[in-house]
Amino acid sequence: MKKVLIIGNGPSALENNLGDRIDSNEFDIVCRINRGHKQDNGVLNIGFEKQVGSRCDVWFCSDLRIKLALERSNEYEQIFIYCPAFKYNSLK
């Protein structure tokens, strides 16, 4: 069984200095969501490494970032694109 860490990008993620632990080999897979790793322009989020590290093996992104996901396909082990259900009314 693998140890997977999913890091959210809310303000509470900055409450503890867990960056070294997140970047260590303690976790087999580290996942980030939307702009939790990089901004849409490709700039790596810096200045928060002490709190949330910088490692990202798997990227979860919304359907709004499909083009970015294609552009970044070689940067991550896997990319998952999610589409919120509220966007597509099953009655239409």
PAKOLTI-492618 format. One record per residue (C-alpha): residue number from 1; residue in three letters; x, y, z. Coordinates in steps of 0.001 Angstrom, whole numbers, plus 500000, padded with zeros to 6 digits. Layout:
N
{pos: NUM; code: ALA; u: X; v: Y; w: Z}
...
END
This chain:
92
{pos: 1; code: MET; u: 500000; v: 500000; w: 500000}
{pos: 2; code: LYS; u: 501258; v: 503463; w: 499126}
{pos: 3; code: LYS; u: 501201; v: 506511; w: 501353}
{pos: 4; code: VAL; u: 499531; v: 509372; w: 499498}
{pos: 5; code: LEU; u: 499406; v: 512962; w: 500700}
{pos: 6; code: ILE; u: 496915; v: 515415; w: 499207}
{pos: 7; code: ILE; u: 497768; v: 518996; w: 500069}
{pos: 8; code: GLY; u: 495002; v: 521540; w: 499883}
{pos: 9; code: ASN; u: 495690; v: 525163; w: 499115}
{pos: 10; code: GLY; u: 493608; v: 526844; w: 501795}
{pos: 11; code: PRO; u: 495129; v: 529190; w: 504391}
{pos: 12; code: SER; u: 495219; v: 526467; w: 507050}
{pos: 13; code: ALA; u: 497943; v: 524701; w: 505041}
{pos: 14; code: LEU; u: 500308; v: 527476; w: 506167}
{pos: 15; code: GLU; u: 499669; v: 527009; w: 509895}
{pos: 16; code: ASN; u: 502446; v: 524443; w: 510391}
{pos: 17; code: ASN; u: 505993; v: 524076; w: 509105}
{pos: 18; code: LEU; u: 505690; v: 520649; w: 507466}
{pos: 19; code: GLY; u: 507587; v: 521350; w: 504255}
{pos: 20; code: ASP; u: 510570; v: 519120; w: 505019}
{pos: 21; code: ARG; u: 508272; v: 516249; w: 505960}
{pos: 22; code: ILE; u: 506141; v: 516701; w: 502823}
{pos: 23; code: ASP; u: 509221; v: 516740; w: 500578}
{pos: 24; code: SER; u: 510795; v: 513725; w: 502315}
{pos: 25; code: ASN; u: 510454; v: 510093; w: 501289}
{pos: 26; code: GLU; u: 507804; v: 509501; w: 503974}
{pos: 27; code: PHE; u: 505106; v: 509753; w: 501302}
{pos: 28; code: ASP; u: 505133; v: 507759; w: 498085}
{pos: 29; code: ILE; u: 502961; v: 510289; w: 496275}
{pos: 30; code: VAL; u: 502363; v: 513989; w: 496936}
{pos: 31; code: CYS; u: 499320; v: 515558; w: 495240}
{pos: 32; code: ARG; u: 498426; v: 519208; w: 494764}
{pos: 33; code: ILE; u: 495243; v: 520886; w: 493543}
{pos: 34; code: ASN; u: 494804; v: 523613; w: 490891}
{pos: 35; code: ARG; u: 497278; v: 526412; w: 491694}
{pos: 36; code: GLY; u: 498626; v: 524680; w: 494793}
{pos: 37; code: HIS; u: 501926; v: 523978; w: 493064}
{pos: 38; code: LYS; u: 502235; v: 526500; w: 490231}
{pos: 39; code: GLN; u: 500339; v: 529515; w: 489089}
{pos: 40; code: ASP; u: 498555; v: 529285; w: 485747}
{pos: 41; code: ASN; u: 501432; v: 531193; w: 484123}
{pos: 42; code: GLY; u: 503788; v: 528356; w: 485147}
{pos: 43; code: VAL; u: 505547; v: 530178; w: 487980}
{pos: 44; code: LEU; u: 506301; v: 527839; w: 490859}
{pos: 45; code: ASN; u: 504783; v: 528945; w: 494150}
{pos: 46; code: ILE; u: 507703; v: 530098; w: 496240}
{pos: 47; code: GLY; u: 507925; v: 531437; w: 499754}
{pos: 48; code: PHE; u: 505793; v: 528684; w: 501280}
{pos: 49; code: GLU; u: 508281; v: 525805; w: 501125}
{pos: 50; code: LYS; u: 508810; v: 525846; w: 504887}
{pos: 51; code: GLN; u: 505102; v: 525229; w: 505444}
{pos: 52; code: VAL; u: 504045; v: 523055; w: 502489}
{pos: 53; code: GLY; u: 507224; v: 521980; w: 500701}
{pos: 54; code: SER; u: 507568; v: 522024; w: 496934}
{pos: 55; code: ARG; u: 507164; v: 518413; w: 495851}
{pos: 56; code: CYS; u: 504312; v: 517512; w: 493505}
{pos: 57; code: ASP; u: 503974; v: 514097; w: 491889}
{pos: 58; code: VAL; u: 500287; v: 514240; w: 490951}
{pos: 59; code: TRP; u: 498297; v: 517302; w: 489965}
{pos: 60; code: PHE; u: 494521; v: 517550; w: 490292}
{pos: 61; code: CYS; u: 493081; v: 520357; w: 488181}
{pos: 62; code: SER; u: 489667; v: 521532; w: 487138}
{pos: 63; code: ASP; u: 488334; v: 521341; w: 483621}
{pos: 64; code: LEU; u: 489230; v: 525034; w: 483279}
{pos: 65; code: ARG; u: 492891; v: 523983; w: 483086}
{pos: 66; code: ILE; u: 492727; v: 521309; w: 480382}
{pos: 67; code: LYS; u: 495096; v: 523267; w: 478120}
{pos: 68; code: LEU; u: 497579; v: 523663; w: 480993}
{pos: 69; code: ALA; u: 497281; v: 519970; w: 481802}
{pos: 70; code: LEU; u: 498268; v: 519104; w: 478239}
{pos: 71; code: GLU; u: 501178; v: 521553; w: 478348}
{pos: 72; code: ARG; u: 502395; v: 520145; w: 481680}
{pos: 73; code: SER; u: 501867; v: 516472; w: 480929}
{pos: 74; code: ASN; u: 505597; v: 515731; w: 481264}
{pos: 75; code: GLU; u: 505983; v: 517573; w: 484576}
{pos: 76; code: TYR; u: 503954; v: 515195; w: 486758}
{pos: 77; code: GLU; u: 503608; v: 511443; w: 487148}
{pos: 78; code: GLN; u: 499871; v: 511852; w: 486616}
{pos: 79; code: ILE; u: 497334; v: 514606; w: 486078}
{pos: 80; code: PHE; u: 493678; v: 514197; w: 486972}
{pos: 81; code: ILE; u: 491124; v: 516601; w: 485548}
{pos: 82; code: TYR; u: 487875; v: 516955; w: 487421}
{pos: 83; code: CYS; u: 484648; v: 518476; w: 486210}
{pos: 84; code: PRO; u: 482256; v: 519743; w: 488883}
{pos: 85; code: ALA; u: 478815; v: 518173; w: 488534}
{pos: 86; code: PHE; u: 477015; v: 521499; w: 488968}
{pos: 87; code: LYS; u: 478287; v: 522594; w: 485550}
{pos: 88; code: TYR; u: 476334; v: 519927; w: 483736}
{pos: 89; code: ASN; u: 472668; v: 519622; w: 484574}
{pos: 90; code: SER; u: 471581; v: 516079; w: 483770}
{pos: 91; code: LEU; u: 468106; v: 517374; w: 482762}
{pos: 92; code: LYS; u: 469483; v: 519277; w: 479752}
END
